[in-house]
Amino acid sequence: MRCLPLIFSAVICLSLSLGGAQAQQVAFGGLRANTAAPVEVTADSLDVNQADGKAVFSGNVLIVQGPLRMQAGRVQVEYGSAERKSISQLRASGGVTLVTATEVAESREAVYDVASGAVVMTGDVLLTQGDNVLSGQRLDVDLATGAGQMQGRVRTVLQPEQTP
């Protein structure tokens, strides 16, 4: 196991095999959020199904929760109770971008479990931390701790430390 420092005090630990990197534990200093903060959603349109308690936002969807921003073409909101007073999950698709002050993650789809603070991004995931880039097929992030794991033919481009 070899650990490499990344910008913003994040650390990537590589687990290498003969077939290349299979999974990488990733520390996300910037991908933290207060999951108890209100969730604001804006979009071009909203469809609500009273029977199954789901709401679908589509067209230029922007979700804001504190400093966390998520953009997607479509987001399905699932509620956690019959009274529909709390959001259980946000299922984003149509090209997803998750942005914080220091990091950007992109994927085809994402599921954000609001109660647990877990985000799972799937499909051609690309994570940028400053000048460093990490890609794979699945990124799991715990927003409460900032811990994450990239899986699925992981590729990393790390910039060497610059000496003055």
C-alpha distance (Angstrom), angle and dihedral (degrees) to the residues before:
residue distance angle dihedral
M1 . . .
R2 3.79 . .
C3 3.79 123.0 .
L4 3.79 122.3 -155.0
P5 3.80 124.9 -166.3
L6 3.79 116.8 -123.6
I7 3.76 131.3 -164.5
F8 3.85 116.2 -76.1
S9 3.83 91.1 33.4
A10 3.79 92.9 -74.7
V11 3.79 118.7 143.6
I12 3.80 130.4 -148.0
C13 3.79 117.7 -160.2
L14 3.79 113.7 -160.0
S15 3.77 122.8 -149.3
L16 3.80 105.5 -166.6
S17 3.79 129.4 -167.5
L18 3.81 132.5 172.3
G19 3.81 89.5 -87.3
G20 3.82 94.2 54.6
A21 3.77 131.7 -102.1
Q22 3.81 111.6 -20.2
A23 3.78 102.9 178.3
Q24 3.76 135.5 -0.2
Q25 3.76 128.9 -158.5
V26 3.78 107.6 -138.5
A27 3.80 131.1 -166.1
F28 3.79 113.1 -146.0
G29 3.76 110.2 -161.8
G30 3.81 90.6 176.8
L31 3.82 100.0 37.6
R32 3.77 96.2 81.4
A33 3.77 125.7 114.4
N34 3.75 140.9 175.2
T35 3.80 99.7 -113.4
A36 3.82 90.0 -164.6
A37 3.82 91.4 62.4
P38 3.81 117.6 103.9
V39 3.81 117.3 -89.1
E40 3.81 114.8 -132.7
V41 3.81 117.9 -162.6
T42 3.80 126.8 -171.4
A43 3.81 125.8 178.0
D44 3.79 144.3 149.5
S45 3.82 92.1 -103.7
L46 3.79 143.8 7.2
D47 3.81 129.5 -153.9
V48 3.81 118.6 -170.7
N49 3.80 125.0 -164.3
Q50 3.81 108.3 -160.9
A51 3.82 92.2 -171.5
D52 3.81 97.1 62.6
G53 3.81 98.5 22.5
K54 3.79 96.4 -121.0
A55 3.77 129.3 135.2
V56 3.81 122.9 -162.4
F57 3.78 120.8 -157.4
S58 3.80 115.2 -166.6
G59 3.78 138.7 -179.2
N60 3.81 120.5 39.9
V61 3.80 93.2 -3.9
L62 3.81 114.9 -168.9
I63 3.79 121.6 -173.8
V64 3.80 119.3 -169.5
Q65 3.79 126.1 -171.3
G66 3.78 111.5 167.2
P67 3.84 107.5 -57.6
L68 3.83 91.9 -16.7
R69 3.83 117.7 101.9
M70 3.80 126.5 -172.5
Q71 3.80 123.7 -175.3
A72 3.81 126.3 -171.9
G73 3.78 143.1 149.9
R74 3.81 92.3 -116.1
V75 3.82 135.0 12.3
Q76 3.79 125.8 -172.1
V77 3.80 114.5 -157.3
E78 3.80 117.8 -150.9
Y79 3.78 119.3 -166.7
G80 3.79 124.9 -140.0
S81 3.79 100.2 -140.4
A82 3.76 140.4 35.7
E83 3.82 88.9 -109.8
R84 3.83 89.2 57.6
K85 3.78 92.2 -137.0
S86 3.79 97.3 133.2
I87 3.78 132.9 42.5
S88 3.79 114.9 -120.9
Q89 3.81 102.0 -179.5
L90 3.76 142.0 -0.6
R91 3.84 114.0 -150.3
A92 3.80 110.3 -163.8
S93 3.80 126.2 -170.5
G94 3.77 141.1 159.2
G95 3.80 96.6 68.6
V96 3.80 115.8 -29.7
T97 3.79 127.5 -148.8
L98 3.81 121.5 -172.4
V99 3.81 113.7 -167.2
T100 3.79 135.1 -174.0
A101 3.79 130.3 166.6
T102 3.82 92.0 -86.3
E103 3.82 108.1 21.0
V104 3.79 141.6 46.9
A105 3.82 125.6 -162.3
E106 3.81 124.2 -173.5
S107 3.82 130.6 -171.3
R108 3.79 143.4 147.5
E109 3.82 94.1 -106.8
A110 3.80 140.0 5.9
V111 3.79 137.9 -171.9
Y112 3.80 118.2 -155.9
D113 3.82 114.6 -165.0
V114 3.79 98.1 -158.5
A115 3.83 97.3 -166.0
S116 3.81 95.3 53.4
G117 3.80 96.5 32.1
A118 3.82 91.8 -127.0
V119 3.80 120.9 146.1
V120 3.81 121.2 -169.9
M121 3.79 115.0 -169.3
T122 3.82 117.7 -170.6
G123 3.78 138.6 -176.8
D124 3.81 121.6 44.6
V125 3.80 94.8 -9.9
L126 3.79 116.6 -164.3
L127 3.81 121.1 -173.6
T128 3.80 121.7 -170.6
Q129 3.80 121.4 -166.4
G130 3.79 107.8 176.8
D131 3.82 106.4 -60.7
N132 3.83 92.6 -16.1
V133 3.81 122.4 95.7
L134 3.80 130.4 -164.6
S135 3.80 125.9 -177.1
G136 3.79 137.0 -177.3
Q137 3.80 142.3 127.5
R138 3.81 100.5 -89.9
L139 3.78 134.1 29.3
D140 3.81 121.0 -172.0
V141 3.82 115.6 -167.4
D142 3.80 130.9 -177.8
L143 3.81 103.4 -152.1
A144 3.81 92.5 -163.8
T145 3.81 94.4 59.6
G146 3.80 102.7 19.8
A147 3.83 90.8 -126.6
G148 3.78 118.7 140.1
Q149 3.76 146.1 166.7
M150 3.80 129.9 -146.4
Q151 3.82 117.4 -154.2
G152 3.79 139.7 177.8
R153 3.80 118.2 59.1
V154 3.78 93.2 -22.3
R155 3.79 118.5 -153.5
T156 3.79 124.9 -171.8
V157 3.78 133.3 -169.2
L158 3.78 109.3 -165.3
Q159 3.76 123.5 -173.9
P160 3.81 115.5 -138.4
E161 3.76 117.9 -117.9
Q162 3.78 110.5 -91.5
T163 3.78 116.5 -129.6
P164 3.80 117.3 -151.7
